[in-house]
Amino acid sequence: MEKKQKHLIIGIICLVVLVIMYFGVKVLADKKQAKDEAESEADKIYVTDYEVSDVKKVSYTCNGEEIELVKDNDTWSSASDASLNLSTSDIEAFLETFNHLEAKSRLDGEKDNEEYEMSTPTNVLTVTLLDDTVYTYTIGGYNSVSSIYYMTLNDSDDVYAISSVAVQKLDKTLDDFVEETTQEETTTEETTMEETTAE
C-alpha cells in the first residue's frame, strides 16, 4: 500500500513539474514572439500616418480625367458634379490604401535620379486634411521585376518603393465611387414622378 502511495506521489510530482515546464516554455515563446513582432514593426517604413476621418479633400488623375472629391459635414461629393451621390464607405476604403502607406524600401536623396522617372510622374495624388495639412504623392516609374512603383512625398528628396497594388487603386474612376441605386429606390422615384405628373 505504501509503495502504491509512493508511486502516486512521484507521479503527481512529475505531472506538476511537467505543467510548470510547459507554462514556462509557453511564456518564453510568447515573449520571443512579441519581441520578434515588435522588431518587425520597427523595421517597417511608413510613408504617411494620418486618419481617414481627418481627410477633407483628395484628388488624382484617372484615364486623363481629374478626379477631386471633397468632404463637407461627413458627406463626400465630386467637385465637378455635386449632384452625384457618392459612397462614403468606398471613398474611405480607397483612402485607407494611402493613410498608412507602407514602403518596401527608401532610397535617400534619389529624387533627381532619372532611373525613377520622378520628373515625368505616372500620377499625382493629393490628400488634404481638416487642418489643411497636404500630402502630395508623386508616383514615378514602374519596376516590372519587383512589381513596385517609385514615389516621392511632398518636397522630400527621398524616393520610396511602394507596391504596385497601392498604385492600381488610382485606376478608380468617378463612377466607381457613385452609390448604387437599388431597384426599390428606382421604383419609388419613378412612382413619385408619375404621381406628380398626374397631378
N, C-alpha and C positions, 0 to 999 in steps of 0.2 A: 504493500500500500504506500509506504513511504517512498519507494522507488518510483511509483507512478506519479506521486505528487512532485517529486524532484524533477522528473521529466517534463511535467506540465509547467512547472515554474520556469524551467530552462526554455521551454517553447515560447512562453509568454514574453520572457526577456528578449529572446531572439526576434519576436514579432515587433516588440516595441522599438528595438534597435533598427529594424528594417524600415519601420514607419518614419522614424526620426531621420534616417538616411535619405529616404525618399523625399521628404519635405525639404531637407537641407539641399539636396541636388536640385529640386524644383526652384527653390528660392534663388540659388546661384544662377540657374538657367534663365530665370525671369530677369534678373539683374543684368546679365550679359545681353539679353535680347533688347532690354530698354536702353542700354549703353550703345549697342550697335545701331538702333533706330535713331537715337539722338545724334550719333556721329554721321549717320547717313543724311539726316535732315540738315545738319550743319554744312554738309558738303554741297547741298543743292544751291543753285544760283537762281534767285528770283529777280526778274527784271522790274516788276512792279508789285505794289502791295497796297491795295485800297479795296473798299467795299462797293459792291454793285449798287447798293442802295444810295450811295453818295454820288452816283453819276447823274448828271443833268443833260448832257448832250454827247452825241457820238456821231462821227462822220467818217466815210471812206468811199472808195470808188469800186463799182462792180459793173463789168462789161461797158465801161465808158460812162456810166451814169453815176453822178454824185449823189450819195445817199446821206442824208442828215436827219437824225432822229433827236427829238427834243422832249424832255420830260417837264411837265408842269403839274404840280399837286398830285404826284404819283401816277399821272396819266401820260403815256407816250404818244407822240404824234409825229407826222412827217413834216419837215419844213417846207417841202414842195407841194404837199397836198394834205392839209389839215383835216379834210373830210374823211380820210381813211381811218377805219377802226383797227388799231394795231394791238397785237397781243403782247401784253406786259411780260408774260412768262417766257415767250420766245425771245424777246429782246434781252431779258435778264440772263437767259441761258447763253445767248451769244456773248454777252459781256463777261460771263464767268470764265470764258476762254482766256481773257486778257487781264483780268484784275489781279490775279496772282500768277502771272505768266512765268513759267519755268524755262530757263535756257539750258541747253545741253553743254554749252561752254561759253566763255567770254574771251574775246581777243582784244586786249588792251591797246588803245591808241591806233586801231587799224581802220578808222573811218575812211581815210583817203586812199586806202589800198584798192586799186581798180578791180582786183580779183573779186571783191564782194559787191560790186555794182551799186554802191550806195548813191552815186550821182545820177543814176537812171532807175529810180525805185520801181518795184513791181506794184506797190500800193502804199498809201499813207493813211494810217488810222489815227484819228484824233479823238481823245476822250477828255471831256471837261467835267470836273467835279463841282459840287454845290459851292465850294469855297473858291471857285474859279481856278483851281489848280489844273493845269493842262498836261496831258501825256500825249506825246506825238510819237507814234511807232512808224518808223520808216523801214519798209520791207525792201531789201535789195535782191541780190541774185539767189538762184537756187542751185544747191549741190545735189545732183541726182544720185551720187554714190552714197551719200549719207542721209538722203531724204530730209534735208534741212534747208531753211532759208536763213539768210544773214539779215540782221536787223540792228538799227540804232534807236536809241530813245532820246527824245528832245535834242539838246545840243551836245550830248556826250560824244567823245571821240572813240568810245569803246564799241566794238561790234559783238553782237550776241548771235549765237547759232540756236535757232528755235525750230521746233518740229513743224514739218510741212502740214500736219493735221490742223494746227492752230491757224495757219495762213489760209487754209482751204475754207475756213469759216467766213472769210471775206468774200466768198462767192455767193453769199446770200443777197438776193435782190430785195427790193422794197416789198414786192408781192409775197415774199416768204414770211414777212412779219405781219401780214394782214390777217386779222382774226377771221376764221372760217365762220360763215353764216350757216346755221343748221336749217334743215328743211322746215322745221316747225316755225322758226323765226321768219323765213321767207314767206311761208303760207300766211302767217299773221299779218305781215306787211302788205301782202297782196290783197288780203281781205279788207284791211283798213282802207287801202286806196280805193277799192271798189265801192265801199260804203260811202266814202267821201264823195266819189264821183256821182253816185246815185242821188245823194242829197242835193 
